[in-house]
């Protein structure tokens, strides 16, 4: 995986943009829920970049950012939900009423 990767929170568009060398190669779409939670709706990496760890890197960044903002997450995106199941250190970030879906 290249080190020329950056992730930008485009709050106006409700998406984190995964950039590689200035090109957008993936997105994580989200909606704010009141002032307490973030609904992660969809994560996608362009097919040419799949299988290289970029999706995991994007989701980890999104979850770490949500944690840093002291919010909870509502992971309706299947990829994000699977990531949290594989990485239990993020379970406490899931909104209380959604934890039974883990």
C-alpha positions in Angstrom: 0.0 0.0 0.0 1.3 3.4 -1.0 2.2 6.0 1.6 0.8 8.7 -0.7 -2.7 8.2 0.8 -4.8 10.8 2.5 -8.3 10.8 3.8 -10.3 14.0 3.7 -13.6 14.6 5.6 -15.8 16.4 3.2 -18.5 17.2 5.7 -20.6 19.2 3.2 -21.0 16.1 1.0 -21.3 13.7 4.0 -18.3 11.6 2.9 -14.7 10.8 3.7 -12.7 10.8 0.5 -9.8 8.3 0.2 -7.2 9.9 -2.0 -4.2 8.3 -3.6 -1.8 10.7 -5.3 -4.5 13.3 -5.7 -7.0 10.9 -7.2 -10.1 9.8 -5.3 -10.1 6.0 -5.0 -12.7 5.4 -2.3 -15.4 7.0 -0.2 -17.2 6.4 3.1 -20.6 8.0 3.1 -22.2 9.1 6.3 -24.9 11.2 7.9 -24.8 12.9 11.3 -27.5 11.9 13.7 -28.2 14.8 16.0 -25.1 15.8 17.9 -24.3 12.3 19.2 -23.8 9.7 16.4 -22.6 9.2 12.9 -24.5 6.8 10.6 -21.9 5.1 8.3 -24.0 4.2 5.2 -21.6 3.0 2.6 -17.9 2.4 2.0 -16.5 1.8 -1.4 -13.1 1.5 -3.0 -12.7 1.6 -6.8 -12.3 -1.9 -8.3 -8.7 -1.3 -9.4 -7.7 -0.6 -5.8 -9.6 -3.4 -4.0 -7.8 -6.0 -2.0 -4.9 -3.7 -1.1 -6.1 -2.7 2.4 -7.5 0.7 1.4 -11.0 -0.1 2.5 -9.8 -1.1 6.0 -7.6 1.9 6.2 -10.5 4.2 5.3 -12.9 2.5 7.8 -10.3 2.6 10.6 -9.7 6.4 9.9 -13.5 7.0 10.0 -14.0 5.1 13.3 -10.9 6.8 14.9 -12.2 10.2 13.8 -15.7 9.4 15.3 -14.0 8.3 18.5 -11.9 11.5 18.6 -15.0 13.6 18.3 -16.6 11.6 21.2 -19.5 10.4 19.1 -21.0 7.0 18.6 -21.4 5.1 15.3 -24.4 3.5 13.7 -22.8 1.1 11.2 -25.4 0.1 8.6 -22.7 -0.4 6.0 -22.0 -4.2 5.8 -18.3 -3.6 5.3 -18.1 -1.3 8.3 -20.1 -3.7 10.4 -17.8 -6.6 9.4 -14.7 -4.5 10.2 -16.0 -3.8 13.7 -16.7 -7.5 14.3 -13.1 -8.3 13.3 -11.7 -5.4 15.5 -13.5 -5.6 18.8 -11.6 -2.5 20.0 -14.3 -0.5 18.1 -17.3 -2.3 19.7 -17.6 0.4 22.4 -18.0 3.0 19.7 -21.2 1.5 18.4 -24.3 3.2 19.7 -25.8 1.3 22.6 -29.0 0.3 20.9 -27.1 -1.1 17.9 -24.6 -3.3 19.8 -26.9 -6.3 19.6 -26.3 -6.4 15.8 -22.7 -7.2 16.4 
